Amino acid sequence: MKLDILAFGVHPDDVELGCSGTIINAITEGKKVGIIDLTQGELGTRGTIETRYAEASAAAKVMGISARENLKMDDGFFKHDKKNIREVIRTIRRYQPEIILCNAPEDRHPDHGRSAKLVAEAAFLSGLRKIETKEEGKLQAAWRPTYVFHYIQDRFLQPSFVIDITDSFDKKIEAILCYKTQFNSSDNDEPQTYISSPQFFESVKARALMLGKRIGVRYAEGFRSEKTIGLRSFDAFIQNVT
């Protein structure tokens, strides 16, 4: 299955928090989008591997994505090494996306930055035909996405660009709330954490409001790009005047 966009998150729920509004926008426009979770989030204080899979599946249905996989790397301890790079290359070549979305290049959780470097490096190496990978015994064709964008997570990073998610914001919140063990939960059977508090959930909304204000819309998501974004003419600006 060829996808237009492939979004990577090191933990189940990273994509929902960071870029699900943009994903929902794209799907509404008719694009095919998939999500790859690198780990099962097994070190999370709340919930279990089983609940995280169930929550990720529920969120996938809310967003309407075409595919979701988990590569089962070691939460907290996965390495930026040849084995894991090749696994990400194999996944990129399977879906042949034009755009990759991945974790923030630096963030509060050390897994996020390490994941960002892993995925970005694999995206480049995936285009080298002399790196051979196989799927079901067959050689995969080399494939390099046109763009790799990093969604902004807990720490505020100056975005390279922002995307209006006003129309998809309610669904974004619905997708996040599928992670019942993780967010906005008053369940006293498990310890409260940094992300389970109502204050953290409010900060997600506040970030979207702040980024939206910067471009004159209600809600937005921000992205970092190492590659300069090019436009053919001023028409792109004129069509998006708000």
Steps between C-alpha positions, in 0.01 A plus 500: 500500500649831393434783743520874455612563859665269753509626859746351749467522877736339746209440740135425425326841546796713380345543157157581646646769722738648244340489158162325495320817393720524192447130429122535525518801263693291248260207519205735452674619181516139376860418590606163641681514832662235719654499848804307621553472877861408571437363851208359695532766770570223748688723746205735545396535865133451419331232293639183344622388160156354439315819588738707287425282196126531560526876543717539188247299299212716623691820417580365152128455433424855613766641266408271210855391418573226246761302698663484842793282606717462807870415449541386865831671565603530866325790670763719664790287378464471122825578322580714201677206342520306174229250595238762584593727209452208260162421658382858443638492144303181436184671625557813290555290187185300575277808501699737273371824658558840346512661845624366834395652831704410808585597856646832609878528448538579871252471784436427867494123436841384371334236279346775286826653379662160450201384297508816288863438402435130435205563267660793317818300434301197385295721265819610324662157491178346368576671170832320452446199276816326621345462844299184448192411700253220444135443575345155462823388336492769230739791462338834569546794267691801631274788604573843643215725619502859377470651847561406863322728747529493880186576701540715811436320830546596866774764468422798287718509190476783249302346212616515139132512407160447658184336368145614571316217680192694604262270311664182633575610857199330661594169337861548613377528860276197451799298374716606797227410746495144362807456723286474810782368718732784408323837480259714701434210733391513863542123541650454846599135448823610329745780580431842355769609255614810315277417202195363686422830672227732369764773483699308237189448289421870521855577385436298181202724424694812595785409260254460214336833587836679517619363166163578345520860620832541319333438164161652574299180548347325800730195530823388334785247521866586451776315313876527464672437168872469433425540130405841367137503381471633144201660325445559128336841537328742738170326412559258789492796739204672335286185509566459872435856614280490812 
